[in-house]
C-alpha cells in the first residue's frame, strides 16, 4: 500500500467514523512525517476548532511530539481543550514505505458529563423504602406500647401472665399486630418468646369468641 492508498483508506475511515458517531466526534488524519504533524483532512473540526493544515494538537499546543512516542498509539485518553471541553482521544499510527500517517478520533463528551450529573441527581434516594417503613412503624409501635404500659400500671419485670395478657389486649385493640414485625418487637419488650406472644393472641381470640357466644 503506497501513501496515496493509505491516505484514501484512512480518509474513508475517518469520514465514516465521524458520520457514525455524529457531530461530537472529530476525526482527522495527521502527516507524522512532517514537523508539527499537520492535519491533512478533518471531519467535525468544530469540536477542537481546527482545519486542514493546522499543527495545533487537541490540547491546543503546537509542541512537537518526542520522536520516541511519535509512533505510539494512544487509545481512549482524556484530553481537556483550552476551552475546557472534555474529550475522549485516540490516535492510531499507520506507517509504510515513504509515509507515516495517523488517524485521530476525538469525542467531545462534555454535555454527557452534565447529563450524567443530572441523572445522578434524579436517581439519588434517601434510603431503602422498606427500611423507612419499618423505622416509621417501629416508632409508632414504641409510642403505643408505652401508652399501654402506663394503663397496665406495672413495670414489665413485675408483670404476671394476667398483666401481660392485659397489655397484649390493649395492643391488639390498637391494631398493633397488623403492623409488620410487631410480634418480634413486643416479644423483645416483654422478654418472652414470639411463640408466647402468639399463644397470648390465640388465647385472647378464644376468649373473644366465647364472649361472643355467651352474648348471643
Secondary structure, DSSP 8 states (H G I E B T S, - for coil): --HHHHHHHHHHHHHHHHHHH-TTEEEEEEETTSTT--EEEEESGGGTT--TT----TTS------TTTTT--EEEEEEE-TT--EEEEEEEEEEETTEEEEEEEEEE-HHHHHHHHHHHHHH--SS-HHHHHHHHHHHHHHHHHHHHHHHHTS-GGG--HHHHHHHHHHHHHTTGGGSTTHHHHHHHHHT--HHHHHHHHHHHHHHHHHHHHHH-
